[in-house]
Amino acid sequence: MQPKLNLLFEPVRQWEDLKRLVGSIKNKDKTTVTGLSESRKVHFACLLARETGKKILYVASNEYAALRAYEDFSFFAPDKVVLFEPNEYMLYDVEARSTDVGIRRMMALEKIVKGEWEMVVVSVNALMQWMPSPKDFVNSFLFIKKDDIFETTEIAEMLVQRGYERVTQVLSRGQFSLRGDILDVYPVSSEQAYRIEFFDNIIDQIRIMNVNTQRSGDTVDSLKILPARENLLFDVYHELKVLDKIQRSLERLTTSLKERGKTGNARRIELQVKSDMEKLSSRGTFPGYDRYIPFIIGHEYTLLDYMEEVLVFMDDPDRMEDTVNTIIEDHARICDSISEKKGLLSETYDMHMDFPTLDRKTIKFPKVELVSTDSADFTIPSKQVLSFVRNPSLFLEQISTWIDDGYLVVILVGSESKVRRMAEMLAEDGIDPSRVNIMVGGLQSGFEYPDFKLAVISDSSLLKGRTAKRRASLKDGKPIASFAEIKPGDYVVHDTYGIGVFTGLETIEIDNVKRDYIRIKYAGSDSLFIPTDQLSAIQKYIGPEAGSLRLNKLGGSEWKNTTGKVKESLRVYAKELVELYAKRANTKGYAFSKDTVWQKEFEDSFIYEETEDQLKCVEEIKADMEKSMPMERLLCGDVGYGKTEVALRAAFKAICDGKQVAFLVPTTVLAQQHYKNFVERFKDFPVKVEHLSRFRTSAEKNKILRELKKGSIDLLVGTHSIIQRNIEFKDLGLLIIDEEQRFGVMHKEKLKQDWPGVDILTLSATPIPRTLHMSLSGIRDISIIQDPPEARYPVQTYVIEWEEPVIRNAIYREMSRKGQIFYLYNRVRGIEEKRRQLSELVPEARIVVAHGQMSERTLEETMLAFGRGDYDILLCTTIIESGLDMPNVNTVIVEDGDKLGLAQLYQIRGRVGRSDRLAYAYITYKKDKELNEIAERRLRTIREFTEFGSGFKIALRDLEIRGAGSVLGEKQHGQLAAVGYDMYCKLLAEVVQEERGIEPSEIKEEISAKVEFQVDAYIDSAYIEDEEARLVMYKKIAGIQSREDIGEVVDELIDRFGDVPESVYNLIQISYIRYLAGKCKFASVVCKNTHVAFVDANNKTAFTLPAKNKKPEELLKETVDVLEGIVGNR
């Protein structure tokens, strides 16, 4: 514990009953304490830990209370507190589920068994769950060190037994891949993945691996691998014991069913359980695995068995007992619904301790019960500090009173800069800052001990109940990267031949020489075989028409005509863009001043830590604002990336210069939401915020219009009504457009005409792809936030067949914790029937319907009523996809998830999980539905999407297309569809450069040379087994343009796949020769029996290189040297 924190305990140590309380704890089974609430409970628990010298197990009455207590303990003992969450049991047959909770539990358990903690915080939900034997858990750790002797298959088998998933490429925790003598693994408790390299059966090297680049770096001597989940079959003896228990339970159930004449049911459950037993023997997980947890772990051990001597705090045991009973009832209801449907072994009902059992389990440790009744063994004389939000004078008055009364006063604030500001504020009001202890930190609430003259004020008392937040690093989040690689069945675009379907890689042997070719199917029965060294001529087709494309024919001029038309259309578009940019450069705008002291204060008052991208974007926008040329910048970033805060900093800069700001949003609901948030954000500064919408009365509107004209309103939020002709600003300096993909080009052009000199900042909730960004560089100012969002409580995601019991229990679970539900049903026609069905399913639920065909007023009133909490379920179409922020909605159910795009699913899932509660997303599809190939593929991807790291990346493939639309406008939509995204960007880059006056000769591509040598030049499937990984490497090899590139590719191949075979090295050399030949304007470089011929564009041999009696590798090297010499002399 930090020395400074001793201040918070010394006064309370003077309490005369403290020794008696410590004695009671040591001598009695149970001691009751009253008079404490919120942060005082945690403060007092820490005091007793210091006085008794014991570690603490703090048991909260629910998950939310546990999280709040954990945050408070983290202030008193940073890095020494462990939060142990409840296991998320899923008894239904889910296709996929997020593993976040399980992984965090494993990491917490590791800390607990290692003793690296002073406090463990747990909800009663978690403590009442049975656990595996601590001995078995510790024995399941896998320790690997350099020079250990293992077969690669042996380690792979041990990883599978420990719950790891074998994949072709490791991307997230709990995965491993094996390629020959190289094994990659991402341990669940580690911040990074590792690459283990074998020499025969000896571990030669262990290196840290970057999952984004798939490259390895620094070496380590040893590695500890925790199991990926806790409920494992630990060994063969354990497996046989568990299977025997299941078999006996099954026999009891089937006998009972047969006696009651339910032979069909008995047969069905017997088949199901026998099938599950086979899967259990293979040690993998499967849908319904959790139903067998009672057989696997039994009813002997709890979390308490993982600890030695500990002081147990039970926070509000009466409420705790209610929580336990509710959980057991909910679990029984789920079991009943499964039992009715398909039968269930009776042991599955018994997965939790009841409260008396829990009470008995804690009896071996000294226990303090924190109660709210008056009749307790000890009463602590304390009280909660009042909130000083919006009442700074009361705050200063109270500080003065405490100081005069001889109190030790501690003020907790969010950052070092706020420490300085608080001291300055106190000094300005005549309070000596040296008589107050101002510290960085935060608690849920402040508190006062009048008898001990101690007062602690937390920033929550000053900042509307918010505590200083530490930014959580999001380990699995990936920045926005590139598009998906090509897979068989994908549409592709060839630069010369157009759109076809990639069918796979084929190895073809001609004249005893093996090469790999890409096979592309075109219209009719035509197929094209392309050497892999020409892979750079092919891109995956990405565009809005990907589901129903017409293939091009080989031969003819169809593709050439298509690209020609697109290029002409682009020429007009690029010309407009270039002219607009030039015109703007010549328009006189307002050059804003440099940042003021207030600007720094405003930015410092942000309670979260900014990402690097946010700060970079803020600087780019400010730099634009300080120029005399009017700004027109697009700020792009996904939901939750912090675009609004960046925009508000720009707004504050404008307001500091006496300018007004208009903030344009697409809907009234969003206008009201933003208005509320902006008032809160600006509350400590003299900024007047107003909003205009149809919900304002005429009198209110007129008053706002008058004040706007006078200049007494600094920031006006509203829908497009705020840009109507009758609205006059006194001095508009900045217009912010929160696009949400709703505002058309017409709106924006009108704004530029009405306020030609005003700075314009447009926010887009869709990422802009890097390739498009580069194509537009120099003509469009774009700021991109690519950093993943701050880690919120994650969304527990399930992909599951739609079944009534699943839906009913999901809704009941959310309603039981006073939360709300989004139910997404994307068909307006049947939505009322769906409402009736849900009402029958959950009669207690208050359901309201919302869809895009309602009038705007009705829709907005509906959304506002739901936001107020008037309803439990919002049954809606995809209108919830954008904009809404409703922290009380923490369950989303998506019906027919296989029919929605990944981008939509990602956005929809992002609408929950915006509070301190665990959120749930159920992506459902029709039961027993025969899925077509596209839907099957989409569903496979949705299963990946349960992992945030990979799912985020996948969903962005769709989002990037929408991002393209938000930059280019609707006119270009059809052009993009015609040729696909990559070709579109390529053509756009060409015409933009031409319109900017760059000579065509300067942008002309190199000749694509033909290269033929009599050597094997391909990647054998024995070297890189996975076809997708082979294609990725082919693409990298095809892009080689220097010896440095060769070195990079060879290093990567050795690192990821082992020593480079000769055929692969030949392929690398040939690819480089092809590039050099193109630079030298050779049409081909062909090796004949006696010579290598260098043929120019006119099909004439320019010169030859003798080849007789030379080895192939010699010839390849000489050819490279000759071509490099020619390039160097140019």
N, C-alpha and C positions, 0 to 999 in steps of 0.2 A: 504494500500500500504506500502511495507517495507520501513523503514527509508532510507536504502541505495539507494533505487530507486529515492529518492528526488534529488540526484545528476543529474539525467537525465533530470530534469525539471527546476531546478533553473536558469541555464543560459538563457533558452528561455523565462523565465518570464520577462526578461529585454527588450523584444521586445516592441518598443514604440507603435505599433499598436494593441497590445494585448487587452488593455482595450477597444479600439474602436470596435474590433472584438467581444468581450464579450457583449458590448452594442448592437451591431447589432443583435446578436443572440437573445437577450432578447426582442428587439423591432420589429424585422422583421419576416415575415413568413419564409423567405428563405434567406440564406447567402451563396454565392459561394466563394470557396477557391481554389486556384491553386498553383502549385509549389511543390506538394507532390507526392510521389509514394511509393509503397510497405510498408516497416515497418515504414516509416516516417508518413504515414497516421494514423497508429494506435498510434504512439507516440504522435502525435498532438491531436488526439481524446481524449487520456488520459489526456493531459494537459488541454484541454478545459473542461473536466469533473471536474477536480480539481478546475478550475477557476470559473465555474458556479455553482458548487455544485450539478450537476445533474447526474443522471444515463444515460447510453448510450444505444441506439439501433443502431447498426452498420449494415447497409444493403449492402451486396456485390453483384456484378453483376452476379456471378455464384457460384456454390457449392465449386469449387476448391479455388476460391478467399476467400470464407467465411472460409474455413478450415484453410487457411494460416493466415488470420486475427485473427482467434480464437487462434491459437498457439502463435501469437505475444501478444495478449491481456493477455494470460495466464502467460506470463513472467511479465507483468506490474502489474497484479492483480491476483495472484494465488488463485484458489478456489472461485473466485468471478465472473467468466466468464461462461456464458451459451451459448452453441452452439445449435441452434434450426434448425433441418434439415427439408427439405420438406417431406410431406407425399408421400409415393409411391402408387399412385392410380393404381389398376389393374382392368380394366373393363372387361377383358376376364374371362371365367369360369376356374379358376385355381383350381386344386385339393388341392394344398398346397402351402404355401408361407412362407418365413422367417418373423419373427415378430420383428427382431432386431431394425429396424428403428422406428417402432411404439412404442416400449418400451422406446427407448431413448427419443422420443418426449414427452412421458408421464412424464418421470423423469425431463426433462427440464421444462415442463409446471408447474410441482409442485414447482420447485425452483422459477420460475417466480412469481407465485401467492403468494408464501410465502415471496417474496421480498428478497430472499437470493442471491442477485446478484448486481453487479455494472455495468456490461456490458452484453448485449445480442447480439450475432452475428448471423446473419441470411442472407441467400441468398435471392435474389428477388424471386427465385422459391418458397421458403417457405412463404414469406410474401404475395404473391399474392393468396394464397389459403385461402378460407373461413374457418372459425373456428366455433365450437359450442359456445354457450353462456358461458361466464366465470362463471356466477352464477350457471348454470346447471353443469358445470364441477366440481366446488368446492363442490356442493351438492352431487355429485356422489361419493365422498370419503366415505369409510366405516370405521368407528371408532369402535373398539372392545376393551373392557377392562375386566379384571378379575371381576367376580361376576355379569357381565351383564346377563340378562335373554333373551335367544334366543332358539328357536327350531333349531336343527342341520339342518333340511331341509330348514328352513327359511334362514339361512346364505348361504346354498348351492344355493338356488334360487337367492339370492342377488348377489352372485359371478357370476352366469351365466348371469344375467342381465348386469353385468359390464364387460362382455366379457371374463371371465375366462373359461378355458376348464376343464371339469371333466375327470379325468384319474384314473387309478387304483393305480398308484405310481407317486408321484410328483418328477419331475426331473429338470424342468426349469421354468423360470418366466412365469406367466400367467396361471398356472395350479393349480388345487386343487383336493383333493380326500377325500371321506367321508367313514369311516368304523365304523358303530355303533356310539359310543359316541366320536369318535376321528376324527377331521377334520384337514388335512394338507393343507397348502396354501403357494404359493410362490408369494408374492406381486411383481408387476413389478418394483417398485421403491426400492426394498430392496436388500441388499447384501446376505441375506439368507432366507431360508424358515422357516415357523413356524408350530408348532403342537398345536392345540387348543383342550383341553380335557374338556368334559362336565360332570357334575354330574346332571343327569336328564336334566333340561333345563337351568341350570346355568353354566356359563363358570368357570370351576374350576381352570384351569391352562393354561397359554400360554408359550410355550417353543420354544427356537431356535432349528432348525432342520438341520441336515447335509444330503443333498440329496444323497451323495455318499453312506453313511452307512445306511441311513433312520432312524438314531437314533436321539433322541432329548437331549438337554443339559440344559443350563441355562434358568431360567424363566424370563419373562418380565411381566410388569403390564398391558401394553396396546399395541395396534397394529393399524396402519393406513394402509388401503388397497386402493390403487389408482385403478381406472378402467384400464383394460388391453388395452383398445383402446379408442380413444377420440370420435369417431362418433357413439354414442350410442342412443338407445331409452331410455330416462331417466326415464319416468314413463308412466302410462297407458294413461294419457291425451295426452302426446307427441306422443305415439304410434298411437292413434286414429287419431290425426291431420296429421301425416305423411302418414298413410294408405289412408286417405281421399284425400290428395294431389296426391298420386300415382294413385288412382282410377280415379280422374278427368282427369289427364294427359293421362292415358290409354284410356279413353273414347274419348278424342280429337284425339288421334293417330289412333285408330281403325276406327272411323267415317271417318277420312281423307282417310285412306287406302281403305275402302269400296267404298267411292265415286270415287276413282281412279280405281276401279275394281280389287283391290288386296285383295279379301276376304280371300284367303288362308293365306296370310301374316298376316292379321288382327287376324285370328283365332290362328295362331301360337304364335304371341306375347302376345295375351290375356292369353293363357294357361301358357306361361312362367312367365308373370308378376304376375298372380294370384297365381301361385306356390310360387314365391318369396315372395309375401305378407304374405302367411301362415308362411314361414320360418322367416320373420321379426317379426311376432307375437310371435314366440317361443324365440325371443331374441338371438338366436345364429347367428354365421356368416355362410356364405355359398358361393360357387363359384358365382361371379358376384355381391356380396354385395356392392362393391364400386360404382356400377352404381346408387345406391339409396342415396348416400351421399348428393347430393344437396337437396333432400327432407328432410333428417334428420337434417341437420344443417342450411339450408337456405342461404341467402346472406346478412347477417346483421353484423356479427362479424368477426374481424381479430385479429391477434396477438397483435395489438396495443391496443385492448380493454382489454387485460390482464395486461396492464401497466398503471401506473398513470403518473405523470410528468416525461418526458424523453426527452433527446436531441437526435434527429435522425440524423445520418450521412448517406448520400446516396453516395456510392462510384461509381463514373463514371455513372451518370444517363443516358447518351446517350446510352452507351452499355447496360445498364439495360433495357431500352425500347426495344432494339433489342431482348434481352433474353426473355422478357415477350411475345413479338409477336411470337417468335419462339415456345415457350411452348404452346401458345394458338393454333397455327397452327398444331403442332404435336398432341395435344389432339383432335382437330377437325378431323384430318385424322384417328385417331384410332376410334373415334365415327362413322365416315362415314363407315369404314370397317365393324363395328359391325352392323350398321343400315342396310347396304346392305344385310348382311348375315341373320340376324334374327330380325331386327327391334330394335328401341331404343327410349326411351322417350326423348323428346326434352330437358328437364331440365339437362340431363347428359352432354350435350354439355357445360353447363355453370358452370364449377367448379373452374374457376379462375377469378380474377379481371383483367380487362385490365389496361394499364398503366395510363390513365387519372383518373380512379377510384382509383387506388393505390395512385396516387399523391394527390387526394382530401382527402383520408383517413389519410395521414400523415400531413395534413395542420393544425390540431389542436395542433401539437407539434412544438417547435422551430426546425428548420431544417438547417443542413449544407450540402451543396452539394460539394463534392470533384471532381473538374473538371480538364481536361487536357488542356483546351483552355487558351489563354492569357487574354481574357476578363472576369475577375472575380472581385468580390468585394475586395478580398484580395489576395496578392501573398506572399507566405512564402519563405524567402530566404534560401533555403536548397539544398543539393545535395547528391546523393548516393555515398557511399565509393566504391572505386575500389576493385576488387577482388585481393587478394594477394596469391591465390593458386599457388603453384610452384614458388613463387617469394618472398622468405623470406627477401631478402636484400632490396627490395622495401618497404616491410612492416616496417622494422626497420628504414629505411630512413624517411618514412612518419611520424612515431611516433616521431622521433627526431625533425623533422620540426615543428610538432604541439606543442610539448613541448616548443621549442624555441619561438614560436609565442604566448605563453601564453594560449594555449587551455586546457580545461578540457578533458582528454582522458579516455575513458572507453572501456575496452576490455572484451567481454563476451566469456567465455569458458564453456566446457561441464561438468566439475567436479572439486571438490576441489583439486584433485591431479594435474589437468591441470592448476589450479591457481598457484600452487607452481612451476610447470615446466615453465610456461610463465614468472614468475618473475625471475627464474634462467636464462632463455634464454635472457631476456632483460639485466640483470646484466652482463652476459658474453659479450654482445655487447656494454657495456659502458653506458647503459641507466639506470638511477636510478628508480627501480621499485616503489619507494614511490611516484614518480611523475605521476604514472599511476594508474588508478582504475581498478583492475582486479576482475571480478565478475563471479559467476556461473550463466549461463543462455544462452539463444539463441534467435535470431530474424531471420526472413527470409533474411534480408539484413542490412548492416551497413549504417550509415548516418552521414552527417556533416552539421552543421549550421555555416557557416563562420562568419556571423555577430555577432553570440553569442559565438563564440569560443568554440563550443562543437563538439566532434567527438566520435562516437560510432562504434566500430568494433565488428561485430558478428562473431561467429565461422564459419558462412556460408561463410564469406569472406576468411577464412583460410582453410576450409575443403571442398572445391569444392561444395559450395551451400547447405551444409547439416547443419541443426541446431541441437543443443543438444536435444536428444529425452528423454522424460520421459517414462519409461516403463509402459505401460498400463497393469493393471492386467486383466486377461481374466476370468471373473467370471464364465462363463458357461462351460469353458473347463474342461475336466476331464482327469486325468492321465490315462495311459494305464491300463486297469483293466482285469477282467477275461472274459471268453467266455459267450455267451448267455445262459440263462437258457432253460430248455427243455419245448417245447410246443407240444400239440397234433399234430400228423402228422410228427414230427421230427424223423429222424433215430437215434437210440441209440445203444450203445454197452454195453452188459452185460459181466462182467468178465468171467463168466462160459459158457454162452450160445451164445454169439456172437451178430451179428447185426440183429436188428429187428426194428419195427416202434412203437413208443409210441402212444397209442390211447387215453389215459386219465387216470384220477383217478376214481376208483369205490369203493363205500362203500359197504362192504359185511358183513352180520350178520350171524354168526355161533354160535349155542347154546346160543342165547341171548347176544352175545358179538359182538360189532361193531368194524370193523377195515377198514382202507383205504388200497387199493391195487393199485399198478401201473400195468396197463395192457399193455403188449407188444405183438404185432402181429409178428409171424415168418412165414417162408415159408409155403405154403399150407394153411390149415385152423387152424394151431396151434396158441395158445395164451398162454402167461405165465403171471400169477398173482404174483406179488412180494410184500411182506409186505413193507410198507413205511419205517420201521426201517432198511431195507436193501438197501435203496436208494443209499448208497455210492458205491454199486456194479455196478451202472449204470452211464454212461457218455453220453452226447450228441455226436453223430458221427460228427466229424469235419474233413474234408479232401477233397482232390481234386475230389473225385468221388461222392460227395453228391447228385448229380442229378440223377444218374443211378446205384443204388446199388442193388446187389443181396442179398436177405435175407437169413440168415442161417436157417437150419432145427433144430428143437428141437431133442435132442437125437443124437446118432452117434458121430463121432470123427472129423467132418469137422472143427469146430472152434479150437479144440485143435491142429490139424495139422497146421492150418493157423498161430496161434500164435507161434507154435514151429518153423516153417520156418522163420518167421520174427525175432524171437529171435536169430536163428543161423546166419542170415544175419547181425543182429545187433552186434553179437559177433565179426565178422570179422571187422566190422566198428569201434567198440569200441576199439578193439585191436590196429588197425591202429592209432586211435586218441591217445591212451595212450602211444604207442611207439613213436609217433611223438613228443608228449609233453616231454617224457623222453629224446629223442635225442636232442631236442632244449635246454633242461635244461643243457646238457653237452657240447653244442656248445659255443665257446667263441665269444662274441660280443663286441660292444663298449659301455662302461659305460659313458654316458653323464654327464657333470658337473652339479652342482646345478644351479638354476636360476641366471642370471646376472641382473644387474641394467637395461640393455637394455630390457631384457625379461619383467620386470615389466612395463617399459615405453610402450612397444609394446602392452601389455595387457590393460594398462590404456587408450590407444588411441582408443580402441573399442568404437564406439559412442552409443551403446545400453547397457542396463544393462543385465548382464548375468543371466540365470536361475540357480538355485541351482544345477540342474543336469549337466548343462554345466561345472560348476566349479568343480564338483565332477569328471566328466569324464576327465577333463584336468589334475587333480591331479593324477588320476589312470594311465594315459598315461605317464606323466612325471616320476612317480615312476618306471614304467617299463623301460623307457629310461635310467634311472640312474643306472640300474642293468647291470651287465656284460653279462647276458643272453639275446640273441636277442629277441626283443619284437615281438609278433604276436597277436595283439589285434583287436577285431571287435568292431566298434562303431556303435550302432544302434539308429535310431530315425527317425521320420517321416519328410516329406517335411516341410521346414521352421523351423526346430527345432534347427538350429545353429550348425550342424555337421561340416560344412566347417570352421567356426571360430575356433572350437576346434582343427581341423586338422592343421590349419595355426599356431596356438600357438605351436604345436608340431614341425612343420617345422621350425619355428623361433628358437626354442631351439636347433635344430640340426645345423642350420646355424651359430648360435652364437659359436658353438664349431668347426667351420671351415669345417663342413660336407656339402655335397650336398644332395638335396632332389628331388626325382622324384614323380610327381603327375599324376597318370594314370587315364584317363577318357574314357568312352566308345565311344564318338562321337566327330568329329571334331568341330561341332557347340558348344558343351559343352566345348571343349578345349579352343576355342577362348573366350567364355564367362568367363570362369574361369581366363584365362590369363589377361583379361581386369580388372577383379575385384581384382586379386592378385596384379597387378601393383599399383592399387589405394590403396590397404591395406598396402603395404610395402613402399609407396612413401616417408615417412619421415625417412626411415632407409636405410643404405647402403646394400640393397639386390638386386641382379640382377635376374630378372625373365625373362624366355624365353618360347616360346612354339613351338613345332614341330607338323606339320600336313601336309596333302597332298597339302594344299593351299600355303605352303611355296615354293619359287623358289629353284632350285638346289643350287644357289649361297648362298642363305640365310641358307639353310640346312647345307651346308659345313662349313659356318662360325660358326653356332651354335655348330656343332660337334667338331670343333677345340677348341672353347672356353670352351666347356664342358670338354674336355680332359685336358685342361690347368687348369681348376678349377675356371675360372672367371665367370661361371654361377652358381648361388646358388640354384635356383629352376627351374626345367624344367617341364612344363605341356605338356601333349600330350596323344594321343591314344596309342594303344598297339605297335605302331611303335617305341616308345621310349625304348622298351625292346628288340629290335632286336640285333643280335650279333655285328653288325658294330658300335654300339653306346658304347662309352667308357666314363665312369665318372672318374674323377680324384680320388674322395673319396666319394662314395655314402654312406650316413649314415642312410637315412630314405626313405622308399618307401610308398607312400599313394595311395591306390586304391579306387577310387570313383566308387563303384560297379554298382549302379543303376540296379541291377539284370542282368547285361549283361556279366560279366566276368565269364568264366568257371573255374572249378577246375584246368584244365590243365595249363591255363595261370599262376595261382598262384603257382602251384607246380614248374613250370619252373623258376619262379622268385626266389623261395627259393633255388633251385639248383644253379642258377647263382650267387646269393649273399647270401650265407648261414649265414653270420654274420650280415646282415643288418636288422634293425628294420622295421617291416611291420605293417602298420595301415590300416585296411580295413573299408570303410564307407558303411553302408547299409541303404537304404531309407525305410526299412520295419521294424516295431517293432518286437522285439524278445519276445515271450511269457515267462512269469515268470516260468511256469512249465518246459519248455524246458531249460531255463537258469539254473534251479536247477539241471536238469538231467545231464547237461554238466559241472556242477561246479567242479573245480579242474582239468579239462583237457582242458578247452577252456577259454581264457580270453575275457570277453565280458563287454563292458561299454554301459549302456543304458541311453538315454535321454528320459525320460517319461513326463517331464513338457510340457504342451501345448505351442504352439508357441506364440510369442508376438502378441498381438491383432493388426491386420491390419484393414483397413477399411473393414467391413464385406461384404460377398457376398450375395446379395439379390437373393434368390433362389426360383424358381417357378417350380412346377410340373404341366404340362398342356398338353392337347391334341394338336397334331401338326395341326396348321391351318395357311394358307398363311398370313392372316392379322397379326397374332401374330409374325411370323418370320420376315415379312417385317418391322414391326414397331420396333422390337428389333434391327434389323440391322441399320435402319435409325437413331434410337436413339443414337447408338454408333458412327456411322459415323458423326453425327451432332456435336459431341464433339471431332472430330478428332482422335477417337480411332479406334482400330482394333478388329476383331472378330475371334474366333475359332469356326468353324462349324464342329462338329464331326459326320461323317457318316461312320459307321464301315463296309462298304462292298466295296471292291475294284472294283468288277464287275460293279456296277451301279454308280460309283462315277462321271464319265464324264457326265452322264445323269443328275445327281444331280446338277452339275455345270451349265448345260444349264438351268435347272429349276430355280436356284437361280439368274442367269443372267436375266431371264425374269421377275423375281419377283422384283429385285433391279437392273435395267439396269446400274445405275451409279457406282455400286460396282466393284472394281478390285479384281478378284477372282483367287487364285492359288491353285492347288491341290497338296497334299503330302500324300504318303502312303508307306508302308514298302516294296512293290514290285518294287519300283524305284531303280535304281542303287544308291549306296551310295553317289557318287559325285553329281548326279542330286538332290537327296534329300537334301543334305547339302546346295547346292547352292540355292535351293528353300527356305529353312528355313532362310538362311542368308538374302535373298532378302526380305522376309516377315519381318524379324527383322529390316531391314533398313527402313521399311515403304513403300516399293514399291507396296504393295497390301493392300486391306482393309480386305479381308476375307481369312483365311487359311481353305480350305475345306479338311479335313483329317480324317484318321483313328485314332486309339488310340495311334499313335506314339507320340502325345503330352503329353502322360501320365507321362513321366518322364523327369526330368532334365532341361527343358527350363525355362528361366526367362525373360519374355517379359512384362515389366511394362505397355506398351501402349495397351496391350490386356486386355480389361476389360468387355468383354461379351463372354460367351461360350454358344453355342446352341448344345444340344445333341439330335440327332434323335434316336428314338427307345431306350430310356433310360431304358425301362423295360428289355432289352436284355443284359445289361451290369451288371457286378458285382458291389456291393457297393464299394469295394476297388477302382475299376477303376473310378467310379463316384467321389469318394472322391479325388483321385489324380488329376483327370481332373479339378474338381472345384477349386483345389488348384493352378491351373495355372493362374487363374485370381485373381484380388483383391490384386495385389502386388504393388499398388501405392496409392496415396492420394485420388483416385477417388472411388466412390461407384461402385462396380462391379456387374454384373448380370449373373446368370446361369439359363438357361431354359432347364429343363429336360423334353423332350417331348415323347409322345407315340402316336401310330396311332389312329386317330379319329374313334370312334365307334368300336374299336377292341374288339373282344371276347378274353379276356385274359385267358390263362390256369391257373391252381391253383398256380403253382410255380411263374409265372410272376405276378399274382395278389398279392401274398404274398410279392414278391420283391418290387412291386410298393407301397404297403402299407408301407414297410420299408423306401422306398425313401421319402415318405411323411414325415416320422419322421425325415429324414435326412435334412430337411430344417432347423431344429433347430441345431445349431452347437453343443451344449452340448450332446444331445442324438445321433445325427448323427455321431459325431466323434467316439463315443463308438461303434456304430453299424458297421461302416465301418471297424473298426479295427478287427472285427471278421474275415473278409476275409484276411486282411493284415497280421494277425498273422500266418496264414498258409503259406503265401509267405515268412514271416520271418523265419519260420521253414526251408523252402527250402534253404534260403540263408546261413543258418548255416550248414545244413546237407549235401547239395549238391544233385545233381540229382539222384545219385544211390539210395538214400533212399526214393525217391518220391513214388515208387510203394509199398514199405513196409508200408509207412504212409497211403496210400490209402486202403491197405488191412485190417487194423485193426482200423483205426481212430486215431485221434491225441492223446487223453488221454491215450489210451492203449499203443500206441507207446512210449509215454514218460515214462510210467510205466516200460515197458520192457527195454527201453534204460537205465533207472536208475539202474535197476537190473544188466544188463550185464556190465555196466561201473564199478559198485562197485565190481563185481566178478573179472573183469580184473585188477582192482587195488589191488587185493589180499585180499578183505574183504570176510570172510568166509560166505558161503551160509546160515549157521544157523543164522548169524547176520542180514541177510536181509530178512529172511523168514517172510512172513506175518502171523499175528495172525489167529487162527482158526475162521471161521465165525460161531458163535454159534446160535443155534435155541432157542428162548425164548418164552414160552407160559404161560400167566396168564389169568384167567377168568375175565378180566376187559375190559371195552371199552377203546381203545387206538387209537385215531385218531383225526384229526383236522376237526371239523365240518365246513361245508361251511357257516353256519350262523356266525361263528367266524372270519374266513378269507374267504371272498366272492370270491376273485380273484384266479382262479386256479393256475396261474403262481406263485403268491405270496405264495400260500399254498405249492407248490412244493419246492420253495426256503427254506421255513421253515422246511419242511420234510428233506431236504438235510442237513440243519444245525443240526437238532436234530439227524439225523443218524450219524453225525460226532462227537457226544459228547464223550469225553474221560476223563473227570474229573469233580469234583464238581464245579470247577471254570467255566468250560464250561456250566454246568447246570445253574449256576447263570447268565452267560452272555445271554444264550438263553431265560431264564425266564424274565430277565430285558428287552430284546428286544421285546418279545411278549407283555408284559404289556405296554411298551412304545408305540408300534405301533398299537396294536389291543385291548388293554384293559385287564381286569383281565383274568388270565389263567383258562379255564374250567378244570374240573377234568379229562376228557378224554385226554386232551393234556398233563396234568401233568403225567398221567399214561404212555403215550407214551414216554415222556422224561426219566422216570425211567427205562422203558423196554429197551430203546436204550442204556442207561448207563450199565445196567445189561449185555446186549449182548456184549458190549465192554470188560467189566471185565471178563466175562466167557471165551471169546476168549483168553485173557491174561493168564488165568488160565488153558488153553488147554481143557476146557469143550466143548463137542460137542453140548450139550443142557442143558437148565435149564427149567424144565417143572413143572407147578403147578397142582397137582392132588387134589382130594377132601380132603385128609388127610395130604398131605405133598408136599414139593417142592423137586423134584429129580434133583440132579446134576450129569449128565451123561458124562463120559469121552469119548475120541476119539475111544475107543474100544467098545463103546456102553454098557458099564457097569456102574451101578449106583455107584458113588464114595461115596456119603452120602446123607442124606435127612434132611430136615428142617420141623418140625411139622407145619401144616397149619390149624388144626381144630380150629373152633371158632375165627379165626382171620380175621380182616377186610383186604380187598385187599391192601389198602395203607400201613397197618402195615407189611404185607407180603413182599411187594416191598422194604420197608425200611430195613427189616431184611436181605433180600437177598443181597441188596447192601452192608450192613455192613459186612456180612460173606465174600463176594467176595473181598472187600477192604482189609479185614484182611489177606486173603490168598496172595493177590498181595503184601501187605506190608511185609510179612514174607519171600518173595522170594529174 
